[in-house]
Amino acid sequence: MSRVMLNAVRKVYSNGFEAVKPCSFRIEDGEFLVLVGPSGCGKSTLLRMVAGLEPITSGTLSIGDRVVNDVDPAERDIAMVFQNYALYPHMTVRRNIGYGLKNRKIPGHQIAARVDEAARMLNLVEHLDRKPAQLSGGQRQRVAMGRAIVRDPALFLFDEPLSNLDAKLRNQMRIEIKALQRRLGVTSIYVTHDQVEAMTMADRIVVLNGGVIEQIGTPAEIYHAPASTFVASFMGAPPMNLMTAEVADHGLHLGDGAAVMAAPNGYRGPVTMGIRPEDVRIGTGSARFDVTLVEELGAHRLLHGQIAGQTFTAHVLKDVAITPGTYPIDLPGPALALFHPETGARL
């Protein structure tokens, strides 16, 4: 079993900085979990605590049935893939992949068999006798993954492994990594600041902000039902529109006084209203959308402008002919999310 359990795990550095506030969650056997958030949110620190590279200030961490707070990294049965590949430049691909096994005194014929199997899996057979300098960035990352695979670990840890690659190669590699993880069935924790990577690769996502877990859920849950304005604005490209509004007895109003939906039960007063750009309808409705810029993206268009003096973006398909100007717009009630104006929590 390679289930991972974090129970009130916390990290405080010697200068008093609390990098990770107490957090608790479980990663199921075989699950691909992504930690996502902006730089400095604590995601890499959390991963390093799981790896044993950072001591845990308080709380407990279990891998399988064993509490590993005081277990050395080498004894945790994990394999880690780093951002910078960490390959030995003087060694061939074959030796780089098998080096960790050699250090563990695995017999030579077993090392050769494992390296060959990993090379076939990663399309590296033709490159086994080359040095890292002779490889592309994507091929080097495959070598780093091969080194992790041959160890046959209970847990894979990925620390922003694609951030050094160009956009096209990142797209290709994230598909390969996810397909490989499903094939191997190894529990995996993946750290990224890229919300597209998180959405496309994860079974579940943990969204972190300032060392605090904002939300845990599937990609669909995170996207369609964000728990806070931070999640709403961080997840999505473009992000959810967030606007100041007011709930009164006769409805939800934007700044121009237009009611966009009936008043929800149980709340009256100022709110932050959210709606995804693709959920709006142009050409009908009581609100007015002042379009100032049309962004052509091939299969669709993004319309940028304002509603009631507030910045707004709408998503339309390529066959919807829109030019800068003012249009009626419908903000469907079922698509709206309401958040507390001060705490940002979803109402």
FIKOL-254543 format. One record per residue (C-alpha): residue number from 1; x, y, z. Coordinates in nm, 2 decimals. Example, Ala and Ser with C-alpha at 12.3 -4.5 7.8 and 13.67 -1.06 7.14 Angstrom:
2
(1; (1.23; -0.45; 0.78)),
(2; (1.37; -0.11; 0.71)),
END
This chain:
347
(1; (0.00; 0.00; 0.00)),
(2; (0.13; 0.35; -0.09)),
(3; (-0.14; 0.56; 0.06)),
(4; (-0.01; 0.89; 0.20)),
(5; (-0.16; 1.06; 0.50)),
(6; (-0.08; 1.41; 0.63)),
(7; (-0.23; 1.49; 0.97)),
(8; (-0.19; 1.86; 1.08)),
(9; (0.15; 1.88; 0.91)),
(10; (0.32; 2.22; 0.97)),
(11; (0.64; 2.38; 0.88)),
(12; (0.79; 2.67; 1.07)),
(13; (1.15; 2.79; 1.00)),
(14; (1.40; 2.90; 1.26)),
(15; (1.33; 3.27; 1.19)),
(16; (0.96; 3.22; 1.28)),
(17; (0.83; 3.21; 0.93)),
(18; (0.54; 2.96; 0.90)),
(19; (0.57; 2.83; 0.54)),
(20; (0.30; 2.57; 0.58)),
(21; (0.02; 2.61; 0.82)),
(22; (-0.13; 2.28; 0.97)),
(23; (-0.28; 2.08; 0.68)),
(24; (-0.44; 1.75; 0.66)),
(25; (-0.54; 1.53; 0.36)),
(26; (-0.50; 1.18; 0.23)),
(27; (-0.36; 1.06; -0.11)),
(28; (-0.51; 0.73; -0.21)),
(29; (-0.32; 0.44; -0.34)),
(30; (-0.24; 0.50; -0.72)),
(31; (-0.38; 0.85; -0.71)),
(32; (-0.22; 1.14; -0.90)),
(33; (-0.24; 1.44; -0.67)),
(34; (-0.13; 1.79; -0.79)),
(35; (-0.02; 2.07; -0.55)),
(36; (-0.08; 2.40; -0.72)),
(37; (-0.04; 2.76; -0.62)),
(38; (0.17; 3.08; -0.68)),
(39; (0.54; 3.11; -0.60)),
(40; (0.59; 3.10; -0.22)),
(41; (0.26; 2.93; -0.13)),
(42; (0.43; 2.64; 0.04)),
(43; (0.38; 2.37; -0.22)),
(44; (0.74; 2.28; -0.27)),
(45; (0.80; 2.29; 0.10)),
(46; (0.52; 2.04; 0.15)),
(47; (0.66; 1.81; -0.11)),
(48; (1.01; 1.83; 0.05)),
(49; (0.86; 1.73; 0.38)),
(50; (0.70; 1.43; 0.22)),
(51; (1.04; 1.35; 0.07)),
(52; (1.22; 1.39; 0.40)),
(53; (1.43; 1.68; 0.27)),
(54; (1.27; 1.92; 0.51)),
(55; (1.20; 1.83; 0.88)),
(56; (0.83; 1.85; 0.99)),
(57; (0.77; 2.10; 1.27)),
(58; (0.46; 1.93; 1.39)),
(59; (0.20; 1.68; 1.28)),
(60; (0.24; 1.34; 1.14)),
(61; (0.32; 1.20; 0.79)),
(62; (0.24; 0.84; 0.70)),
(63; (0.34; 0.65; 0.39)),
(64; (0.15; 0.32; 0.38)),
(65; (0.11; 0.20; 0.74)),
(66; (0.43; 0.37; 0.86)),
(67; (0.48; 0.71; 1.02)),
(68; (0.79; 0.85; 0.85)),
(69; (0.85; 1.18; 1.03)),
(70; (1.19; 1.06; 1.15)),
(71; (1.27; 0.82; 0.86)),
(72; (1.56; 0.91; 0.63)),
(73; (1.47; 1.00; 0.27)),
(74; (1.65; 0.69; 0.14)),
(75; (1.44; 0.47; 0.36)),
(76; (1.10; 0.62; 0.25)),
(77; (1.07; 0.42; -0.07)),
(78; (1.02; 0.73; -0.29)),
(79; (1.16; 0.85; -0.62)),
(80; (1.18; 1.22; -0.70)),
(81; (1.19; 1.40; -1.04)),
(82; (1.33; 1.75; -1.02)),
(83; (1.30; 2.06; -1.23)),
(84; (1.67; 2.06; -1.33)),
(85; (1.69; 1.69; -1.42)),
(86; (2.00; 1.64; -1.20)),
(87; (2.18; 1.42; -1.45)),
(88; (2.55; 1.33; -1.44)),
(89; (2.69; 1.50; -1.76)),
(90; (2.99; 1.25; -1.79)),
(91; (2.76; 0.94; -1.78)),
(92; (2.57; 0.79; -2.06)),
(93; (2.19; 0.77; -2.05)),
(94; (2.22; 0.40; -1.95)),
(95; (2.45; 0.47; -1.66)),
(96; (2.24; 0.77; -1.54)),
(97; (1.93; 0.56; -1.53)),
(98; (2.09; 0.27; -1.35)),
(99; (2.32; 0.46; -1.12)),
(100; (2.09; 0.46; -0.82)),
(101; (2.05; 0.08; -0.85)),
(102; (2.42; 0.03; -0.86)),
(103; (2.46; 0.23; -0.54)),
(104; (2.21; 0.00; -0.38)),
(105; (2.42; -0.31; -0.48)),
(106; (2.16; -0.45; -0.72)),
(107; (2.31; -0.72; -0.94)),
(108; (2.43; -0.60; -1.28)),
(109; (2.20; -0.82; -1.48)),
(110; (1.89; -0.69; -1.29)),
(111; (2.01; -0.33; -1.34)),
(112; (2.04; -0.39; -1.72)),
(113; (1.70; -0.55; -1.74)),
(114; (1.53; -0.26; -1.55)),
(115; (1.71; 0.00; -1.75)),
(116; (1.62; -0.16; -2.08)),
(117; (1.25; -0.18; -1.97)),
(118; (1.24; 0.18; -1.87)),
(119; (1.41; 0.29; -2.19)),
(120; (1.15; 0.11; -2.40)),
(121; (0.87; 0.26; -2.19)),
(122; (1.02; 0.61; -2.24)),
(123; (1.13; 0.58; -2.61)),
(124; (1.50; 0.61; -2.50)),
(125; (1.64; 0.29; -2.65)),
(126; (1.82; 0.47; -2.93)),
(127; (1.97; 0.72; -2.69)),
(128; (2.11; 0.48; -2.42)),
(129; (2.47; 0.53; -2.52)),
(130; (2.45; 0.91; -2.55)),
(131; (2.55; 1.18; -2.29)),
(132; (2.30; 1.43; -2.16)),
(133; (2.45; 1.71; -2.36)),
(134; (2.35; 1.52; -2.68)),
(135; (1.98; 1.51; -2.58)),
(136; (1.69; 1.76; -2.60)),
(137; (1.52; 1.90; -2.29)),
(138; (1.24; 1.66; -2.32)),
(139; (1.47; 1.36; -2.36)),
(140; (1.67; 1.47; -2.05)),
(141; (1.35; 1.48; -1.86)),
(142; (1.26; 1.13; -1.98)),
(143; (1.60; 1.01; -1.85)),
(144; (1.53; 1.17; -1.51)),
(145; (1.19; 0.98; -1.51)),
(146; (1.36; 0.66; -1.61)),
(147; (1.59; 0.69; -1.31)),
(148; (1.29; 0.72; -1.09)),
(149; (1.10; 0.43; -1.26)),
(150; (1.38; 0.17; -1.23)),
(151; (1.36; 0.21; -0.85)),
(152; (1.01; 0.07; -0.85)),
(153; (0.91; 0.31; -0.56)),
(154; (0.59; 0.33; -0.36)),
(155; (0.56; 0.70; -0.43)),
(156; (0.66; 0.93; -0.71)),
(157; (0.73; 1.30; -0.63)),
(158; (0.75; 1.56; -0.91)),
(159; (0.89; 1.91; -0.83)),
(160; (0.79; 2.13; -1.13)),
(161; (0.95; 1.89; -1.37)),
(162; (0.83; 2.07; -1.69)),
(163; (0.91; 2.43; -1.61)),
(164; (1.24; 2.44; -1.81)),
(165; (1.07; 2.32; -2.13)),
(166; (0.90; 2.52; -2.40)),
(167; (0.52; 2.54; -2.43)),
(168; (0.49; 2.27; -2.70)),
(169; (0.71; 2.03; -2.52)),
(170; (0.54; 2.09; -2.19)),
(171; (0.21; 1.99; -2.35)),
(172; (0.36; 1.67; -2.49)),
(173; (0.54; 1.58; -2.17)),
(174; (0.24; 1.63; -1.94)),
(175; (0.04; 1.38; -2.15)),
(176; (0.33; 1.13; -2.14)),
(177; (0.38; 1.17; -1.76)),
(178; (0.01; 1.12; -1.69)),
(179; (-0.01; 0.82; -1.93)),
(180; (0.30; 0.66; -1.77)),
(181; (0.16; 0.71; -1.42)),
(182; (-0.16; 0.54; -1.51)),
(183; (0.03; 0.25; -1.66)),
(184; (0.25; 0.21; -1.36)),
(185; (-0.02; 0.28; -1.10)),
(186; (0.22; 0.45; -0.86)),
(187; (0.09; 0.70; -0.62)),
(188; (0.22; 1.04; -0.73)),
(189; (0.24; 1.39; -0.59)),
(190; (0.31; 1.66; -0.85)),
(191; (0.40; 2.03; -0.78)),
(192; (0.33; 2.31; -1.03)),
(193; (0.25; 2.67; -1.04)),
(194; (0.08; 2.61; -1.38)),
(195; (-0.30; 2.58; -1.34)),
(196; (-0.32; 2.42; -1.69)),
(197; (-0.09; 2.14; -1.58)),
(198; (-0.29; 2.09; -1.27)),
(199; (-0.62; 2.08; -1.45)),
(200; (-0.51; 1.84; -1.72)),
(201; (-0.30; 1.59; -1.51)),
(202; (-0.46; 1.56; -1.17)),
(203; (-0.70; 1.31; -1.03)),
(204; (-0.74; 1.57; -0.75)),
(205; (-0.59; 1.91; -0.69)),
(206; (-0.48; 2.08; -0.37)),
(207; (-0.48; 2.46; -0.41)),
(208; (-0.24; 2.64; -0.18)),
(209; (-0.22; 3.01; -0.09)),
(210; (0.02; 3.15; 0.17)),
(211; (0.08; 2.81; 0.33)),
(212; (-0.30; 2.74; 0.36)),
(213; (-0.51; 2.49; 0.17)),
(214; (-0.78; 2.69; -0.01)),
(215; (-0.95; 2.39; -0.16)),
(216; (-0.91; 2.02; -0.24)),
(217; (-1.11; 1.86; -0.52)),
(218; (-1.12; 1.71; -0.86)),
(219; (-1.03; 1.94; -1.15)),
(220; (-1.41; 1.98; -1.23)),
(221; (-1.49; 2.06; -0.87)),
(222; (-1.21; 2.32; -0.85)),
(223; (-1.31; 2.48; -1.17)),
(224; (-1.69; 2.48; -1.15)),
(225; (-1.73; 2.53; -0.78)),
(226; (-1.44; 2.73; -0.64)),
(227; (-1.44; 2.76; -0.26)),
(228; (-1.29; 3.11; -0.26)),
(229; (-1.22; 3.41; -0.48)),
(230; (-0.85; 3.31; -0.47)),
(231; (-0.93; 2.97; -0.63)),
(232; (-1.18; 3.14; -0.87)),
(233; (-0.91; 3.38; -0.99)),
(234; (-0.62; 3.14; -0.99)),
(235; (-0.77; 2.84; -1.17)),
(236; (-0.89; 2.91; -1.52)),
(237; (-0.74; 3.07; -1.83)),
(238; (-0.89; 3.33; -1.85)),
(239; (-0.99; 3.33; -1.48)),
(240; (-1.34; 3.37; -1.35)),
(241; (-1.48; 3.72; -1.37)),
(242; (-1.51; 3.87; -1.02)),
(243; (-1.74; 4.18; -0.97)),
(244; (-1.87; 4.38; -0.68)),
(245; (-2.24; 4.34; -0.64)),
(246; (-2.52; 4.39; -0.39)),
(247; (-2.80; 4.15; -0.28)),
(248; (-3.12; 4.32; -0.19)),
(249; (-3.48; 4.19; -0.14)),
(250; (-3.56; 4.24; -0.51)),
(251; (-3.25; 4.07; -0.65)),
(252; (-2.87; 4.07; -0.71)),
(253; (-2.76; 4.40; -0.86)),
(254; (-2.44; 4.52; -1.03)),
(255; (-2.32; 4.88; -1.01)),
(256; (-2.55; 5.00; -1.28)),
(257; (-2.86; 4.89; -1.09)),
(258; (-2.94; 4.61; -1.33)),
(259; (-3.08; 4.30; -1.15)),
(260; (-2.90; 3.99; -1.29)),
(261; (-3.08; 3.73; -1.08)),
(262; (-3.34; 3.68; -0.81)),
(263; (-3.21; 3.74; -0.45)),
(264; (-3.07; 3.42; -0.30)),
(265; (-3.20; 3.29; 0.03)),
(266; (-3.03; 3.38; 0.35)),
(267; (-2.80; 3.67; 0.26)),
(268; (-2.84; 4.04; 0.20)),
(269; (-2.57; 4.30; 0.15)),
(270; (-2.25; 4.34; -0.06)),
(271; (-2.10; 4.04; -0.23)),
(272; (-1.84; 3.95; -0.48)),
(273; (-2.01; 3.79; -0.78)),
(274; (-1.82; 3.54; -1.00)),
(275; (-1.90; 3.40; -1.35)),
(276; (-1.68; 3.20; -1.59)),
(277; (-1.62; 3.38; -1.93)),
(278; (-1.77; 3.09; -2.12)),
(279; (-2.10; 3.09; -1.92)),
(280; (-2.22; 3.43; -2.04)),
(281; (-2.46; 3.49; -2.33)),
(282; (-2.40; 3.78; -2.57)),
(283; (-2.70; 3.95; -2.74)),
(284; (-2.96; 3.90; -2.47)),
(285; (-3.01; 4.00; -2.11)),
(286; (-3.04; 4.31; -1.89)),
(287; (-2.68; 4.39; -1.83)),
(288; (-2.47; 4.60; -2.08)),
(289; (-2.13; 4.48; -2.19)),
(290; (-1.89; 4.75; -2.33)),
(291; (-1.65; 4.55; -2.55)),
(292; (-1.32; 4.73; -2.61)),
(293; (-1.10; 4.45; -2.74)),
(294; (-1.16; 4.13; -2.93)),
(295; (-0.88; 3.87; -2.89)),
(296; (-0.87; 3.62; -3.17)),
(297; (-0.76; 3.27; -3.06)),
(298; (-0.85; 3.06; -3.36)),
(299; (-1.12; 2.83; -3.24)),
(300; (-1.28; 3.10; -3.02)),
(301; (-1.26; 3.47; -2.93)),
(302; (-1.21; 3.65; -2.60)),
(303; (-1.40; 3.97; -2.55)),
(304; (-1.25; 4.22; -2.31)),
(305; (-1.43; 4.52; -2.17)),
(306; (-1.65; 4.64; -1.88)),
(307; (-1.99; 4.58; -1.72)),
(308; (-2.11; 4.85; -1.49)),
(309; (-1.76; 5.00; -1.49)),
(310; (-1.60; 4.67; -1.38)),
(311; (-1.35; 4.47; -1.59)),
(312; (-1.51; 4.18; -1.76)),
(313; (-1.41; 3.90; -2.01)),
(314; (-1.64; 3.68; -2.22)),
(315; (-1.56; 3.37; -2.43)),
(316; (-1.74; 3.32; -2.76)),
(317; (-1.69; 3.07; -3.04)),
(318; (-1.52; 3.18; -3.36)),
(319; (-1.84; 3.21; -3.56)),
(320; (-1.99; 3.47; -3.33)),
(321; (-1.92; 3.80; -3.50)),
(322; (-1.84; 4.07; -3.25)),
(323; (-1.66; 4.40; -3.29)),
(324; (-1.59; 4.66; -3.02)),
(325; (-1.92; 4.82; -2.90)),
(326; (-2.19; 4.78; -2.65)),
(327; (-2.40; 4.46; -2.63)),
(328; (-2.67; 4.32; -2.41)),
(329; (-2.54; 4.03; -2.20)),
(330; (-2.71; 3.76; -1.99)),
(331; (-2.54; 3.63; -1.68)),
(332; (-2.74; 3.31; -1.61)),
(333; (-2.82; 3.26; -1.24)),
(334; (-2.71; 2.90; -1.22)),
(335; (-2.37; 3.00; -1.35)),
(336; (-2.31; 3.27; -1.08)),
(337; (-2.10; 3.21; -0.77)),
(338; (-2.13; 3.45; -0.47)),
(339; (-1.84; 3.51; -0.23)),
(340; (-1.81; 3.70; 0.09)),
(341; (-1.66; 4.05; 0.00)),
(342; (-1.41; 4.05; 0.29)),
(343; (-1.31; 3.68; 0.35)),
(344; (-1.34; 3.57; -0.01)),
(345; (-1.52; 3.25; 0.11)),
(346; (-1.80; 3.12; -0.11)),
(347; (-2.14; 3.19; 0.03)),
END
